[in-house]
Amino acid sequence: MRVLERMDLAARRTGRDPGKIKLIVVSKTVELARIREAIKAGVTILGENYVQEARGKIEEIGHGVQWHMIGHLQKNKAKHAVTLFDYIHSIDGITLAQEIDRRAVQKGKRVRALGEVNLSGEASKFGIVSEAVVDLIHHVASLKHISIEGLMTMPPYFDEPEKARPYFIRLRELRDRIQKEGIEGVRVDELSMGMSGDFEVAIEEGATMVRVGTAIFGERRY
Ligand SMILES: *Cc1c(COP(=O)(O)O)cnc(C)c1O
């Protein structure tokens, strides 16, 4: 697959181990038959944005692959998200984390998740501001059924990938700062950043998960 080769090259350019970078194949709006083809071709992690849309697909395809929730998650969908997804990239506040924890207790699950950071301050973007992330992680450390394993961000849209680089650097620095705090029981290693237009730059700056849709499935049709 072209995208895997490009990921590999970007990792090697910066002396990183390509095996440590996960490709989340974003399948929102993509129909079942094409998702099945992708799985046949070797895809093991799928990313979806909407609980409602994902539910049908996950019921059909099952958990032979991992399903990651990458879109904004409303508190009233937490229950379904906990049931359906293997990983949640979009924890954007303490109340959502608490609700997921509560639902996960009921299901006897432990939910793996990331804190979504809004680095640009754009009102149209979800996520919490950098200053609040440390608080969130301290708080979640006391919850038994959700763990925050890293950070996720979505920079503003640019047509030049280089322009996204400062955001990727800032997310990495924020992660490093949290690691230095040495919060007990917390390992904040993951960096979910980079999409079709800029995943190579994100990998150069330390991404451990890239979320790629268009470069694999082509333009989305809504
Ligand atoms: C849709 C989406 C992606 C994938 O975007 P592409 O440009 O198609 O690769 C990645 N992350 C999030 C949060 C998305 O909503």
PDBQT file of the ligand as one rigid body, heavy atoms in Angstrom, charges set to zero:
ROOT
HETATM    1  C1  LIG A 301     -11.786  12.558   8.552  1.00  0.00    +0.000 C 
HETATM    2  C2  LIG A 301     -10.731  12.595   9.569  1.00  0.00    +0.000 A 
HETATM    3  C3  LIG A 301      -9.432  12.132   9.291  1.00  0.00    +0.000 A 
HETATM    4  C4  LIG A 301      -8.995  11.662   7.932  1.00  0.00    +0.000 C 
HETATM    5  O1  LIG A 301      -8.861  12.736   7.056  1.00  0.00    +0.000 OA
HETATM    6  P1  LIG A 301      -8.243  12.551   5.592  1.00  0.00    +0.000 P 
HETATM    7  O2  LIG A 301      -7.836  13.920   5.211  1.00  0.00    +0.000 OA
HETATM    8  O3  LIG A 301      -9.317  11.983   4.745  1.00  0.00    +0.000 OA
HETATM    9  O4  LIG A 301      -7.101  11.620   5.696  1.00  0.00    +0.000 OA
HETATM   10  C5  LIG A 301      -8.515  12.125  10.334  1.00  0.00    +0.000 A 
HETATM   11  N1  LIG A 301      -8.823  12.554  11.566  1.00  0.00    +0.000 NA
HETATM   12  C6  LIG A 301     -10.049  13.007  11.862  1.00  0.00    +0.000 A 
HETATM   13  C7  LIG A 301     -10.330  13.446  13.255  1.00  0.00    +0.000 C 
HETATM   14  C8  LIG A 301     -11.028  13.055  10.881  1.00  0.00    +0.000 A 
HETATM   15  O5  LIG A 301     -12.233  13.539  11.196  1.00  0.00    +0.000 OA
ENDROOT
TORSDOF 0
